[in-house]
Amino acid sequence: MTRAAIRNLLRRLFDAAIAAAAPSRCVWPHLPQPPKGRTIVVGAGKASAAMARAVEDHWSGSLDGLVVTRYGHRVPCRSIEIVEAGHPVPDFAGLEAAHRILAKVGGLTPDDLVLCLFSGGGSALLPLPARGVSLEEKQTISKALLNGGATIAEINCVRRHLSSIKGGRLAVACHPAKVVTLLISDVPGDNPVDIASGPTVPDPTTCADAHAIMGGLGIELPRGVQALLESGDGETVKPDDPRLASADVRVVAAPQMALEAAAAVARQSGFAAHILGDSIEGEAREVGIAMAGLARQVADRGQPFEAPCVLLSGGETTVTVRGKGRGGRNVEFLLSLSIALGGHPRVYAIAGDTDGVDGQEEIAGALMSPDSLGRAKGLGLTPRHSLIANDGHGFFVALGDSVVTGPTLTNVNDFRAILVTE
């Protein structure tokens, strides 16, 4: 295959992964029967507006509701109001939407249904600080966690314990109505408590866990946050709470589905496809080094797989931000991979976030070729300096190798494909 054909195949793999998790495809098979009473639809996340539209397109009864999504991810709906708010750092629009959602689900009866739609990004988009905690304090802590290399499970543990709506609290507010939650997973392991920080899911973690996470990262706690966690007043709804006993939680799309869709496209194109895992975590640059070692072993030794083949993986890596570049975990992974491979002539790769936004850039990710390092040096770029500066986007934009999708209206986390040719 030519270089252009290989890069086209990698992009088709990424597109197939995104399409597999489209709300229009994965939501409607999981819809419950309409209730005797009212149906209220609420939700939050980068995919929530598209999920709401999918509900409307397949719902036989009346409904109304409100979901909040990221700026630029609005999808027009007939009965469900769509609000846009800030992500990854929460803002006042999200705060106001969270208040309104709680108001919508108050005073319901056992004959009513609350259909909750959550996807990646829901944690930031639905901020409702606990009593004694300000939105500004939550914003500061969110930035510190994001830049400090915390895992998504750690970040969401903290978010749940500083919230008045997450960690099962929304489900409690809906009681005694029936609650059905549809989730598009963007978290390693697909644990519902970590998807949008589990507004309708009981939480086994504690205030002490959240306090330890921030202490381990050296995050200075505002007085109100310190008091909330040390007193236990920020405790979440626990698994034995009877108000959540009948809650119905369904994961309708997940990273594994996306990887399997990409694997099918690879095989149709004549390449063996190997899924390495859908929940890979760790520092993005370290994962890049490890994947480079595996790709070399395949190319040079035929172990553990024979070339040609495609190595697929998902999950959510982290980036400890030290530089001032234009960063994102997928381009950081890809830049580290490229450096570790040293221009290996038989290895190509793509990495991107399935929501179309890597970091805070409106860029999904990038493509890497054997000539990436050489072309960069020809432009006066020093790859290692770009990595130190957390400037993955700056590096790949200069090469013309960025992958731009626009809002995909779904989110099943990171997608990585490494193609090893013969």
C-alpha angles and dihedrals in degrees: 000000000000122000090253092051092050093050090048090053092050091052091049089054090054092047091050091052091053094045092053090062098044110137090225087063104037108034107061098059089062100049115125125227115277112264130236090250135034128328116217120186119202133162151131138219144086090283098038097098092051089046090053091051090051089053092051092048092056105030118109099194137053121283144161135186151126133259129180124217139172120283108275095022098092119136117191114250132183104218105008117078115229119210124186122214144163126297140212089006112044121238141190094272089061091046092053092047091052091053090050093049091054089049091052094055096046122109098019127151134223088262092061129088128214111198109198121199117194134168140158113313093035093115094063094036094056105049116165108158120217118251110289094024121100128214088242090056091050090050091052093048092046091054092047092051093046093049096039099067097253116162119245090251090054093046092050093046088059093044093053093054094049094049140091094201108034130074094052096313095117091055090051089052089053094052128154091023119092110262122206117180123197114196135193103200123225097163132093109260094015092251105175092215089065098046104097085342092289107278091179099028128090114246124220094189123093144218087256090058092052091047091051093050093055092042091053091053092047094242112164109230122221113236094253093051092047091052093046094054098039093049093047091234089127093061116140131225109284130222094255094056107124092212089070096041095106098036111134114213121184128181103212099178133018141170093264090062090053093049092049091052091052091047090055091054091048092052092047087056092053101261127122109238125211122188107211096186143313097223107049113155137174137091108330094229092050092050087051091055092048093048091049090056091051093047091051091051090052094046098042104029107022089237136166086352133017121241138274094061145120122239111208129191142161139184133101123287124192135229124211100210114223102144133059099235131118099275141178130165095245096051090042088055092047094048091049090047091051093050092048092049091051093210097311103193097225104046127090129167148182128199128179147146111256092223090063095246121097108190107325096323123105086234122103098207139284149267125246127204134180088259096051095101093045094049090047092053089049087059092050095256122141106209095205091051089051090052093049089051092049086238102143094136092049089052098050095038088058089053093048089238101119119127112224119185104156117225107338092193091227136073127201095154131249124353124202129179125178116189118202113194129204 
